[in-house]
Amino acid sequence: MIKGGTNRRNDVAIQTVARNMRKYRLQKNLTMTALANIIGVDYSQISRMERGKVNANISIIFDIAAVLEISPMLLVEQEHP
């Protein structure tokens, strides 16, 4: 187990997913509401994810990637300068 217990948040990872979700969603010209409806979650869940307020589970990352027609890895990949 990672030091700090199960409630530990990886803020860098959460912000990376948030930034990438928004980038690829906008490239597909999808609204948060449209994305939420397609994958069957509430709009507020997508909104919280894109603002980095909640930790996305692996299942929803794969669902979002499928809708956006990208590899799930692109959602978790950090940009390198």
PDB file with one MODEL, atoms N, CA, C and O in Angstrom:
MODEL        1
ATOM      1  N   MET A   1       0.843  -1.185   0.000  1.00  0.00           N
ATOM      2  CA  MET A   1       0.000   0.000   0.000  1.00  0.00           C
ATOM      3  C   MET A   1       0.882   1.238   0.000  1.00  0.00           C
ATOM      4  O   MET A   1       1.948   1.246   0.616  1.00  0.00           O
ATOM      5  N   ILE A   2       0.449   2.264  -0.675  1.00  0.00           N
ATOM      6  CA  ILE A   2       1.174   3.527  -0.721  1.00  0.00           C
ATOM      7  C   ILE A   2       1.061   4.207   0.626  1.00  0.00           C
ATOM      8  O   ILE A   2      -0.003   4.238   1.244  1.00  0.00           O
ATOM      9  N   LYS A   3       2.169   4.744   1.060  1.00  0.00           N
ATOM     10  CA  LYS A   3       2.178   5.463   2.328  1.00  0.00           C
ATOM     11  C   LYS A   3       1.127   6.569   2.300  1.00  0.00           C
ATOM     12  O   LYS A   3       1.035   7.323   1.332  1.00  0.00           O
ATOM     13  N   GLY A   4       0.350   6.660   3.350  1.00  0.00           N
ATOM     14  CA  GLY A   4      -0.699   7.673   3.415  1.00  0.00           C
ATOM     15  C   GLY A   4      -2.089   7.077   3.365  1.00  0.00           C
ATOM     16  O   GLY A   4      -3.071   7.784   3.593  1.00  0.00           O
ATOM     17  N   GLY A   5      -2.196   5.783   3.068  1.00  0.00           N
ATOM     18  CA  GLY A   5      -3.497   5.126   3.101  1.00  0.00           C
ATOM     19  C   GLY A   5      -4.284   5.239   1.816  1.00  0.00           C
ATOM     20  O   GLY A   5      -3.803   5.746   0.803  1.00  0.00           O
ATOM     21  N   THR A   6      -5.506   4.750   1.889  1.00  0.00           N
ATOM     22  CA  THR A   6      -6.343   4.674   0.689  1.00  0.00           C
ATOM     23  C   THR A   6      -6.989   6.002   0.319  1.00  0.00           C
ATOM     24  O   THR A   6      -7.502   6.139  -0.792  1.00  0.00           O
ATOM     25  N   ASN A   7      -6.978   6.967   1.202  1.00  0.00           N
ATOM     26  CA  ASN A   7      -7.602   8.253   0.899  1.00  0.00           C
ATOM     27  C   ASN A   7      -6.647   9.231   0.229  1.00  0.00           C
ATOM     28  O   ASN A   7      -7.015  10.373  -0.044  1.00  0.00           O
ATOM     29  N   ARG A   8      -5.440   8.793  -0.033  1.00  0.00           N
ATOM     30  CA  ARG A   8      -4.437   9.660  -0.644  1.00  0.00           C
ATOM     31  C   ARG A   8      -4.851   9.986  -2.074  1.00  0.00           C
ATOM     32  O   ARG A   8      -5.215   9.098  -2.845  1.00  0.00           O
ATOM     33  N   ARG A   9      -4.792  11.251  -2.411  1.00  0.00           N
ATOM     34  CA  ARG A   9      -5.095  11.698  -3.771  1.00  0.00           C
ATOM     35  C   ARG A   9      -3.795  11.994  -4.499  1.00  0.00           C
ATOM     36  O   ARG A   9      -2.852  12.526  -3.914  1.00  0.00           O
ATOM     37  N   ASN A  10      -3.752  11.656  -5.746  1.00  0.00           N
ATOM     38  CA  ASN A  10      -2.629  12.032  -6.579  1.00  0.00           C
ATOM     39  C   ASN A  10      -3.089  13.235  -7.397  1.00  0.00           C
ATOM     40  O   ASN A  10      -3.637  13.087  -8.490  1.00  0.00           O
ATOM     41  N   ASP A  11      -2.858  14.428  -6.849  1.00  0.00           N
ATOM     42  CA  ASP A  11      -3.373  15.643  -7.484  1.00  0.00           C
ATOM     43  C   ASP A  11      -2.795  15.882  -8.871  1.00  0.00           C
ATOM     44  O   ASP A  11      -3.482  16.421  -9.739  1.00  0.00           O
ATOM     45  N   VAL A  12      -1.551  15.494  -9.093  1.00  0.00           N
ATOM     46  CA  VAL A  12      -0.959  15.664 -10.423  1.00  0.00           C
ATOM     47  C   VAL A  12      -1.723  14.811 -11.432  1.00  0.00           C
ATOM     48  O   VAL A  12      -2.057  15.285 -12.518  1.00  0.00           O
ATOM     49  N   ALA A  13      -1.996  13.575 -11.085  1.00  0.00           N
ATOM     50  CA  ALA A  13      -2.726  12.680 -11.987  1.00  0.00           C
ATOM     51  C   ALA A  13      -4.152  13.176 -12.220  1.00  0.00           C
ATOM     52  O   ALA A  13      -4.645  13.153 -13.348  1.00  0.00           O
ATOM     53  N   ILE A  14      -4.805  13.620 -11.160  1.00  0.00           N
ATOM     54  CA  ILE A  14      -6.179  14.112 -11.280  1.00  0.00           C
ATOM     55  C   ILE A  14      -6.236  15.330 -12.191  1.00  0.00           C
ATOM     56  O   ILE A  14      -7.128  15.429 -13.034  1.00  0.00           O
ATOM     57  N   GLN A  15      -5.303  16.253 -12.034  1.00  0.00           N
ATOM     58  CA  GLN A  15      -5.271  17.451 -12.878  1.00  0.00           C
ATOM     59  C   GLN A  15      -4.900  17.106 -14.319  1.00  0.00           C
ATOM     60  O   GLN A  15      -5.383  17.746 -15.254  1.00  0.00           O
ATOM     61  N   THR A  16      -4.049  16.100 -14.503  1.00  0.00           N
ATOM     62  CA  THR A  16      -3.682  15.661 -15.849  1.00  0.00           C
ATOM     63  C   THR A  16      -4.901  15.114 -16.577  1.00  0.00           C
ATOM     64  O   THR A  16      -5.165  15.484 -17.721  1.00  0.00           O
ATOM     65  N   VAL A  17      -5.643  14.236 -15.916  1.00  0.00           N
ATOM     66  CA  VAL A  17      -6.859  13.683 -16.519  1.00  0.00           C
ATOM     67  C   VAL A  17      -7.853  14.808 -16.809  1.00  0.00           C
ATOM     68  O   VAL A  17      -8.471  14.830 -17.874  1.00  0.00           O
ATOM     69  N   ALA A  18      -8.006  15.728 -15.879  1.00  0.00           N
ATOM     70  CA  ALA A  18      -8.937  16.850 -16.063  1.00  0.00           C
ATOM     71  C   ALA A  18      -8.586  17.662 -17.305  1.00  0.00           C
ATOM     72  O   ALA A  18      -9.448  17.949 -18.135  1.00  0.00           O
ATOM     73  N   ARG A  19      -7.327  18.024 -17.421  1.00  0.00           N
ATOM     74  CA  ARG A  19      -6.864  18.843 -18.548  1.00  0.00           C
ATOM     75  C   ARG A  19      -7.041  18.092 -19.875  1.00  0.00           C
ATOM     76  O   ARG A  19      -7.512  18.662 -20.860  1.00  0.00           O
ATOM     77  N   ASN A  20      -6.661  16.820 -19.890  1.00  0.00           N
ATOM     78  CA  ASN A  20      -6.753  16.039 -21.122  1.00  0.00           C
ATOM     79  C   ASN A  20      -8.200  15.759 -21.525  1.00  0.00           C
ATOM     80  O   ASN A  20      -8.534  15.793 -22.709  1.00  0.00           O
ATOM     81  N   MET A  21      -9.053  15.484 -20.546  1.00  0.00           N
ATOM     82  CA  MET A  21     -10.476  15.272 -20.854  1.00  0.00           C
ATOM     83  C   MET A  21     -11.056  16.471 -21.577  1.00  0.00           C
ATOM     84  O   MET A  21     -11.710  16.339 -22.611  1.00  0.00           O
ATOM     85  N   ARG A  22     -10.806  17.632 -21.019  1.00  0.00           N
ATOM     86  CA  ARG A  22     -11.346  18.864 -21.604  1.00  0.00           C
ATOM     87  C   ARG A  22     -10.786  19.083 -23.009  1.00  0.00           C
ATOM     88  O   ARG A  22     -11.531  19.393 -23.939  1.00  0.00           O
ATOM     89  N   LYS A  23      -9.478  18.922 -23.156  1.00  0.00           N
ATOM     90  CA  LYS A  23      -8.835  19.140 -24.456  1.00  0.00           C
ATOM     91  C   LYS A  23      -9.445  18.243 -25.535  1.00  0.00           C
ATOM     92  O   LYS A  23      -9.841  18.724 -26.597  1.00  0.00           O
ATOM     93  N   TYR A  24      -9.518  16.946 -25.261  1.00  0.00           N
ATOM     94  CA  TYR A  24     -10.017  16.016 -26.275  1.00  0.00           C
ATOM     95  C   TYR A  24     -11.532  16.128 -26.465  1.00  0.00           C
ATOM     96  O   TYR A  24     -12.026  15.905 -27.570  1.00  0.00           O
ATOM     97  N   ARG A  25     -12.270  16.464 -25.420  1.00  0.00           N
ATOM     98  CA  ARG A  25     -13.714  16.666 -25.556  1.00  0.00           C
ATOM     99  C   ARG A  25     -13.988  17.856 -26.472  1.00  0.00           C
ATOM    100  O   ARG A  25     -14.853  17.792 -27.344  1.00  0.00           O
ATOM    101  N   LEU A  26     -13.244  18.938 -26.266  1.00  0.00           N
ATOM    102  CA  LEU A  26     -13.435  20.126 -27.103  1.00  0.00           C
ATOM    103  C   LEU A  26     -13.018  19.863 -28.549  1.00  0.00           C
ATOM    104  O   LEU A  26     -13.631  20.391 -29.476  1.00  0.00           O
ATOM    105  N   GLN A  27     -11.979  19.051 -28.745  1.00  0.00           N
ATOM    106  CA  GLN A  27     -11.570  18.704 -30.109  1.00  0.00           C
ATOM    107  C   GLN A  27     -12.675  17.956 -30.850  1.00  0.00           C
ATOM    108  O   GLN A  27     -12.788  18.051 -32.072  1.00  0.00           O
ATOM    109  N   LYS A  28     -13.484  17.214 -30.105  1.00  0.00           N
ATOM    110  CA  LYS A  28     -14.610  16.479 -30.698  1.00  0.00           C
ATOM    111  C   LYS A  28     -15.884  17.322 -30.743  1.00  0.00           C
ATOM    112  O   LYS A  28     -16.935  16.845 -31.169  1.00  0.00           O
ATOM    113  N   ASN A  29     -15.784  18.576 -30.300  1.00  0.00           N
ATOM    114  CA  ASN A  29     -16.940  19.478 -30.267  1.00  0.00           C
ATOM    115  C   ASN A  29     -18.108  18.904 -29.466  1.00  0.00           C
ATOM    116  O   ASN A  29     -19.269  19.048 -29.848  1.00  0.00           O
ATOM    117  N   LEU A  30     -17.783  18.254 -28.354  1.00  0.00           N
ATOM    118  CA  LEU A  30     -18.810  17.709 -27.468  1.00  0.00           C
ATOM    119  C   LEU A  30     -18.966  18.605 -26.246  1.00  0.00           C
ATOM    120  O   LEU A  30     -17.980  19.105 -25.704  1.00  0.00           O
ATOM    121  N   THR A  31     -20.185  18.801 -25.823  1.00  0.00           N
ATOM    122  CA  THR A  31     -20.414  19.493 -24.560  1.00  0.00           C
ATOM    123  C   THR A  31     -20.245  18.488 -23.426  1.00  0.00           C
ATOM    124  O   THR A  31     -20.257  17.277 -23.649  1.00  0.00           O
ATOM    125  N   MET A  32     -20.089  19.002 -22.213  1.00  0.00           N
ATOM    126  CA  MET A  32     -20.027  18.111 -21.054  1.00  0.00           C
ATOM    127  C   MET A  32     -21.327  17.322 -20.929  1.00  0.00           C
ATOM    128  O   MET A  32     -21.313  16.142 -20.580  1.00  0.00           O
ATOM    129  N   THR A  33     -22.441  17.975 -21.215  1.00  0.00           N
ATOM    130  CA  THR A  33     -23.742  17.308 -21.131  1.00  0.00           C
ATOM    131  C   THR A  33     -23.836  16.168 -22.135  1.00  0.00           C
ATOM    132  O   THR A  33     -24.306  15.080 -21.801  1.00  0.00           O
ATOM    133  N   ALA A  34     -23.391  16.415 -23.362  1.00  0.00           N
ATOM    134  CA  ALA A  34     -23.436  15.370 -24.388  1.00  0.00           C
ATOM    135  C   ALA A  34     -22.562  14.186 -23.992  1.00  0.00           C
ATOM    136  O   ALA A  34     -22.988  13.036 -24.103  1.00  0.00           O
ATOM    137  N   LEU A  35     -21.353  14.455 -23.534  1.00  0.00           N
ATOM    138  CA  LEU A  35     -20.459  13.378 -23.109  1.00  0.00           C
ATOM    139  C   LEU A  35     -21.088  12.589 -21.963  1.00  0.00           C
ATOM    140  O   LEU A  35     -21.072  11.359 -21.968  1.00  0.00           O
ATOM    141  N   ALA A  36     -21.633  13.292 -20.997  1.00  0.00           N
ATOM    142  CA  ALA A  36     -22.273  12.633 -19.851  1.00  0.00           C
ATOM    143  C   ALA A  36     -23.422  11.738 -20.305  1.00  0.00           C
ATOM    144  O   ALA A  36     -23.551  10.603 -19.846  1.00  0.00           O
ATOM    145  N   ASN A  37     -24.249  12.247 -21.201  1.00  0.00           N
ATOM    146  CA  ASN A  37     -25.389  11.462 -21.693  1.00  0.00           C
ATOM    147  C   ASN A  37     -24.937  10.209 -22.427  1.00  0.00           C
ATOM    148  O   ASN A  37     -25.536   9.147 -22.262  1.00  0.00           O
ATOM    149  N   ILE A  38     -23.898  10.319 -23.229  1.00  0.00           N
ATOM    150  CA  ILE A  38     -23.415   9.179 -24.007  1.00  0.00           C
ATOM    151  C   ILE A  38     -22.886   8.077 -23.094  1.00  0.00           C
ATOM    152  O   ILE A  38     -23.154   6.898 -23.327  1.00  0.00           O
ATOM    153  N   ILE A  39     -22.140   8.451 -22.061  1.00  0.00           N
ATOM    154  CA  ILE A  39     -21.560   7.411 -21.196  1.00  0.00           C
ATOM    155  C   ILE A  39     -22.453   7.059 -20.011  1.00  0.00           C
ATOM    156  O   ILE A  39     -22.135   6.159 -19.233  1.00  0.00           O
ATOM    157  N   GLY A  40     -23.569   7.769 -19.876  1.00  0.00           N
ATOM    158  CA  GLY A  40     -24.545   7.406 -18.858  1.00  0.00           C
ATOM    159  C   GLY A  40     -24.226   7.855 -17.445  1.00  0.00           C
ATOM    160  O   GLY A  40     -24.519   7.156 -16.475  1.00  0.00           O
ATOM    161  N   VAL A  41     -23.619   9.037 -17.338  1.00  0.00           N
ATOM    162  CA  VAL A  41     -23.379   9.617 -16.014  1.00  0.00           C
ATOM    163  C   VAL A  41     -24.008  11.001 -15.972  1.00  0.00           C
ATOM    164  O   VAL A  41     -24.413  11.544 -17.000  1.00  0.00           O
ATOM    165  N   ASP A  42     -24.083  11.555 -14.786  1.00  0.00           N
ATOM    166  CA  ASP A  42     -24.635  12.889 -14.622  1.00  0.00           C
ATOM    167  C   ASP A  42     -23.636  13.940 -15.110  1.00  0.00           C
ATOM    168  O   ASP A  42     -22.423  13.777 -14.978  1.00  0.00           O
ATOM    169  N   TYR A  43     -24.174  15.015 -15.675  1.00  0.00           N
ATOM    170  CA  TYR A  43     -23.334  16.131 -16.129  1.00  0.00           C
ATOM    171  C   TYR A  43     -22.371  16.584 -15.036  1.00  0.00           C
ATOM    172  O   TYR A  43     -21.212  16.889 -15.315  1.00  0.00           O
ATOM    173  N   SER A  44     -22.846  16.629 -13.800  1.00  0.00           N
ATOM    174  CA  SER A  44     -22.009  17.130 -12.706  1.00  0.00           C
ATOM    175  C   SER A  44     -20.774  16.260 -12.491  1.00  0.00           C
ATOM    176  O   SER A  44     -19.737  16.755 -12.050  1.00  0.00           O
ATOM    177  N   GLN A  45     -20.877  14.966 -12.799  1.00  0.00           N
ATOM    178  CA  GLN A  45     -19.707  14.082 -12.676  1.00  0.00           C
ATOM    179  C   GLN A  45     -18.626  14.503 -13.667  1.00  0.00           C
ATOM    180  O   GLN A  45     -17.452  14.587 -13.305  1.00  0.00           O
ATOM    181  N   ILE A  46     -19.008  14.763 -14.895  1.00  0.00           N
ATOM    182  CA  ILE A  46     -18.050  15.212 -15.911  1.00  0.00           C
ATOM    183  C   ILE A  46     -17.479  16.564 -15.513  1.00  0.00           C
ATOM    184  O   ILE A  46     -16.273  16.787 -15.620  1.00  0.00           O
ATOM    185  N   SER A  47     -18.326  17.454 -15.062  1.00  0.00           N
ATOM    186  CA  SER A  47     -17.877  18.778 -14.634  1.00  0.00           C
ATOM    187  C   SER A  47     -16.853  18.678 -13.504  1.00  0.00           C
ATOM    188  O   SER A  47     -15.816  19.341 -13.541  1.00  0.00           O
ATOM    189  N   ARG A  48     -17.141  17.855 -12.509  1.00  0.00           N
ATOM    190  CA  ARG A  48     -16.202  17.699 -11.384  1.00  0.00           C
ATOM    191  C   ARG A  48     -14.886  17.075 -11.843  1.00  0.00           C
ATOM    192  O   ARG A  48     -13.816  17.440 -11.355  1.00  0.00           O
ATOM    193  N   MET A  49     -14.968  16.140 -12.775  1.00  0.00           N
ATOM    194  CA  MET A  49     -13.741  15.522 -13.285  1.00  0.00           C
ATOM    195  C   MET A  49     -12.895  16.546 -14.034  1.00  0.00           C
ATOM    196  O   MET A  49     -11.680  16.599 -13.846  1.00  0.00           O
ATOM    197  N   GLU A  50     -13.518  17.353 -14.873  1.00  0.00           N
ATOM    198  CA  GLU A  50     -12.769  18.341 -15.651  1.00  0.00           C
ATOM    199  C   GLU A  50     -12.219  19.470 -14.792  1.00  0.00           C
ATOM    200  O   GLU A  50     -11.273  20.148 -15.191  1.00  0.00           O
ATOM    201  N   ARG A  51     -12.795  19.675 -13.635  1.00  0.00           N
ATOM    202  CA  ARG A  51     -12.273  20.686 -12.710  1.00  0.00           C
ATOM    203  C   ARG A  51     -11.285  20.085 -11.718  1.00  0.00           C
ATOM    204  O   ARG A  51     -10.751  20.796 -10.866  1.00  0.00           O
ATOM    205  N   GLY A  52     -11.039  18.788 -11.822  1.00  0.00           N
ATOM    206  CA  GLY A  52     -10.088  18.135 -10.936  1.00  0.00           C
ATOM    207  C   GLY A  52     -10.583  17.987  -9.516  1.00  0.00           C
ATOM    208  O   GLY A  52      -9.789  17.943  -8.576  1.00  0.00           O
ATOM    209  N   LYS A  53     -11.894  17.908  -9.353  1.00  0.00           N
ATOM    210  CA  LYS A  53     -12.486  17.807  -8.017  1.00  0.00           C
ATOM    211  C   LYS A  53     -12.693  16.369  -7.568  1.00  0.00           C
ATOM    212  O   LYS A  53     -12.816  16.103  -6.372  1.00  0.00           O
ATOM    213  N   VAL A  54     -12.731  15.437  -8.519  1.00  0.00           N
ATOM    214  CA  VAL A  54     -12.916  14.023  -8.179  1.00  0.00           C
ATOM    215  C   VAL A  54     -11.902  13.177  -8.930  1.00  0.00           C
ATOM    216  O   VAL A  54     -11.394  13.559  -9.985  1.00  0.00           O
ATOM    217  N   ASN A  55     -11.631  12.046  -8.367  1.00  0.00           N
ATOM    218  CA  ASN A  55     -10.715  11.087  -8.956  1.00  0.00           C
ATOM    219  C   ASN A  55     -11.508  10.176  -9.892  1.00  0.00           C
ATOM    220  O   ASN A  55     -12.470   9.542  -9.460  1.00  0.00           O
ATOM    221  N   ALA A  56     -11.123  10.100 -11.150  1.00  0.00           N
ATOM    222  CA  ALA A  56     -11.820   9.256 -12.120  1.00  0.00           C
ATOM    223  C   ALA A  56     -11.406   7.802 -11.939  1.00  0.00           C
ATOM    224  O   ALA A  56     -10.229   7.508 -11.733  1.00  0.00           O
ATOM    225  N   ASN A  57     -12.374   6.896 -12.018  1.00  0.00           N
ATOM    226  CA  ASN A  57     -12.002   5.485 -11.958  1.00  0.00           C
ATOM    227  C   ASN A  57     -11.641   4.995 -13.360  1.00  0.00           C
ATOM    228  O   ASN A  57     -11.966   5.634 -14.360  1.00  0.00           O
ATOM    229  N   ILE A  58     -10.977   3.868 -13.409  1.00  0.00           N
ATOM    230  CA  ILE A  58     -10.457   3.356 -14.679  1.00  0.00           C
ATOM    231  C   ILE A  58     -11.582   3.053 -15.669  1.00  0.00           C
ATOM    232  O   ILE A  58     -11.410   3.229 -16.876  1.00  0.00           O
ATOM    233  N   SER A  59     -12.711   2.606 -15.173  1.00  0.00           N
ATOM    234  CA  SER A  59     -13.837   2.280 -16.036  1.00  0.00           C
ATOM    235  C   SER A  59     -14.347   3.511 -16.782  1.00  0.00           C
ATOM    236  O   SER A  59     -14.589   3.454 -17.987  1.00  0.00           O
ATOM    237  N   ILE A  60     -14.505   4.606 -16.075  1.00  0.00           N
ATOM    238  CA  ILE A  60     -15.012   5.822 -16.726  1.00  0.00           C
ATOM    239  C   ILE A  60     -13.963   6.414 -17.665  1.00  0.00           C
ATOM    240  O   ILE A  60     -14.319   7.012 -18.681  1.00  0.00           O
ATOM    241  N   ILE A  61     -12.686   6.260 -17.348  1.00  0.00           N
ATOM    242  CA  ILE A  61     -11.629   6.725 -18.254  1.00  0.00           C
ATOM    243  C   ILE A  61     -11.724   5.976 -19.582  1.00  0.00           C
ATOM    244  O   ILE A  61     -11.601   6.581 -20.647  1.00  0.00           O
ATOM    245  N   PHE A  62     -11.942   4.664 -19.523  1.00  0.00           N
ATOM    246  CA  PHE A  62     -12.077   3.878 -20.748  1.00  0.00           C
ATOM    247  C   PHE A  62     -13.349   4.264 -21.510  1.00  0.00           C
ATOM    248  O   PHE A  62     -13.333   4.337 -22.739  1.00  0.00           O
ATOM    249  N   ASP A  63     -14.447   4.512 -20.794  1.00  0.00           N
ATOM    250  CA  ASP A  63     -15.693   4.931 -21.450  1.00  0.00           C
ATOM    251  C   ASP A  63     -15.518   6.270 -22.163  1.00  0.00           C
ATOM    252  O   ASP A  63     -15.949   6.436 -23.305  1.00  0.00           O
ATOM    253  N   ILE A  64     -14.892   7.209 -21.489  1.00  0.00           N
ATOM    254  CA  ILE A  64     -14.669   8.535 -22.077  1.00  0.00           C
ATOM    255  C   ILE A  64     -13.766   8.426 -23.296  1.00  0.00           C
ATOM    256  O   ILE A  64     -14.036   9.037 -24.330  1.00  0.00           O
ATOM    257  N   ALA A  65     -12.703   7.656 -23.178  1.00  0.00           N
ATOM    258  CA  ALA A  65     -11.776   7.480 -24.300  1.00  0.00           C
ATOM    259  C   ALA A  65     -12.486   6.875 -25.510  1.00  0.00           C
ATOM    260  O   ALA A  65     -12.235   7.281 -26.645  1.00  0.00           O
ATOM    261  N   ALA A  66     -13.361   5.915 -25.274  1.00  0.00           N
ATOM    262  CA  ALA A  66     -14.092   5.290 -26.380  1.00  0.00           C
ATOM    263  C   ALA A  66     -14.965   6.314 -27.105  1.00  0.00           C
ATOM    264  O   ALA A  66     -15.004   6.340 -28.335  1.00  0.00           O
ATOM    265  N   VAL A  67     -15.656   7.148 -26.351  1.00  0.00           N
ATOM    266  CA  VAL A  67     -16.505   8.180 -26.959  1.00  0.00           C
ATOM    267  C   VAL A  67     -15.659   9.186 -27.731  1.00  0.00           C
ATOM    268  O   VAL A  67     -16.042   9.629 -28.814  1.00  0.00           O
ATOM    269  N   LEU A  68     -14.512   9.543 -27.168  1.00  0.00           N
ATOM    270  CA  LEU A  68     -13.644  10.534 -27.806  1.00  0.00           C
ATOM    271  C   LEU A  68     -12.786   9.931 -28.914  1.00  0.00           C
ATOM    272  O   LEU A  68     -12.065  10.645 -29.611  1.00  0.00           O
ATOM    273  N   GLU A  69     -12.870   8.608 -29.070  1.00  0.00           N
ATOM    274  CA  GLU A  69     -12.123   7.869 -30.091  1.00  0.00           C
ATOM    275  C   GLU A  69     -10.623   8.074 -29.948  1.00  0.00           C
ATOM    276  O   GLU A  69      -9.916   8.349 -30.918  1.00  0.00           O
ATOM    277  N   ILE A  70     -10.155   7.931 -28.706  1.00  0.00           N
ATOM    278  CA  ILE A  70      -8.729   8.042 -28.408  1.00  0.00           C
ATOM    279  C   ILE A  70      -8.332   6.880 -27.503  1.00  0.00           C
ATOM    280  O   ILE A  70      -9.183   6.184 -26.951  1.00  0.00           O
ATOM    281  N   SER A  71      -7.050   6.691 -27.368  1.00  0.00           N
ATOM    282  CA  SER A  71      -6.545   5.703 -26.420  1.00  0.00           C
ATOM    283  C   SER A  71      -6.738   6.223 -24.997  1.00  0.00           C
ATOM    284  O   SER A  71      -6.530   7.411 -24.750  1.00  0.00           O
ATOM    285  N   PRO A  72      -7.128   5.369 -24.065  1.00  0.00           N
ATOM    286  CA  PRO A  72      -7.227   5.808 -22.669  1.00  0.00           C
ATOM    287  C   PRO A  72      -5.917   6.397 -22.150  1.00  0.00           C
ATOM    288  O   PRO A  72      -5.925   7.242 -21.255  1.00  0.00           O
ATOM    289  N   MET A  73      -4.810   5.957 -22.704  1.00  0.00           N
ATOM    290  CA  MET A  73      -3.501   6.478 -22.277  1.00  0.00           C
ATOM    291  C   MET A  73      -3.391   7.979 -22.516  1.00  0.00           C
ATOM    292  O   MET A  73      -2.703   8.675 -21.768  1.00  0.00           O
ATOM    293  N   LEU A  74      -4.056   8.482 -23.542  1.00  0.00           N
ATOM    294  CA  LEU A  74      -3.996   9.918 -23.814  1.00  0.00           C
ATOM    295  C   LEU A  74      -4.657  10.737 -22.715  1.00  0.00           C
ATOM    296  O   LEU A  74      -4.319  11.905 -22.527  1.00  0.00           O
ATOM    297  N   LEU A  75      -5.584  10.144 -21.996  1.00  0.00           N
ATOM    298  CA  LEU A  75      -6.237  10.867 -20.904  1.00  0.00           C
ATOM    299  C   LEU A  75      -5.358  10.962 -19.662  1.00  0.00           C
ATOM    300  O   LEU A  75      -5.505  11.885 -18.861  1.00  0.00           O
ATOM    301  N   VAL A  76      -4.449  10.013 -19.506  1.00  0.00           N
ATOM    302  CA  VAL A  76      -3.611  10.011 -18.296  1.00  0.00           C
ATOM    303  C   VAL A  76      -2.182  10.475 -18.560  1.00  0.00           C
ATOM    304  O   VAL A  76      -1.383  10.608 -17.632  1.00  0.00           O
ATOM    305  N   GLU A  77      -1.869  10.718 -19.818  1.00  0.00           N
ATOM    306  CA  GLU A  77      -0.505  11.094 -20.196  1.00  0.00           C
ATOM    307  C   GLU A  77      -0.221  12.563 -19.899  1.00  0.00           C
ATOM    308  O   GLU A  77      -0.976  13.452 -20.293  1.00  0.00           O
ATOM    309  N   GLN A  78       0.880  12.796 -19.200  1.00  0.00           N
ATOM    310  CA  GLN A  78       1.297  14.166 -18.910  1.00  0.00           C
ATOM    311  C   GLN A  78       2.012  14.752 -20.114  1.00  0.00           C
ATOM    312  O   GLN A  78       2.726  14.058 -20.838  1.00  0.00           O
ATOM    313  N   GLU A  79       1.801  16.056 -20.314  1.00  0.00           N
ATOM    314  CA  GLU A  79       2.526  16.750 -21.379  1.00  0.00           C
ATOM    315  C   GLU A  79       3.954  16.979 -20.926  1.00  0.00           C
ATOM    316  O   GLU A  79       4.212  17.276 -19.760  1.00  0.00           O
ATOM    317  N   HIS A  80       4.868  16.838 -21.852  1.00  0.00           N
ATOM    318  CA  HIS A  80       6.278  17.084 -21.546  1.00  0.00           C
ATOM    319  C   HIS A  80       6.743  18.307 -22.324  1.00  0.00           C
ATOM    320  O   HIS A  80       6.562  18.383 -23.539  1.00  0.00           O
ATOM    321  N   PRO A  81       7.340  19.262 -21.622  1.00  0.00           N
ATOM    322  CA  PRO A  81       7.780  20.500 -22.298  1.00  0.00           C
ATOM    323  C   PRO A  81       8.852  20.259 -23.335  1.00  0.00           C
ATOM    324  O   PRO A  81       9.313  21.202 -23.978  1.00  0.00           O
TER     325      PRO A  81
ENDMDL
END
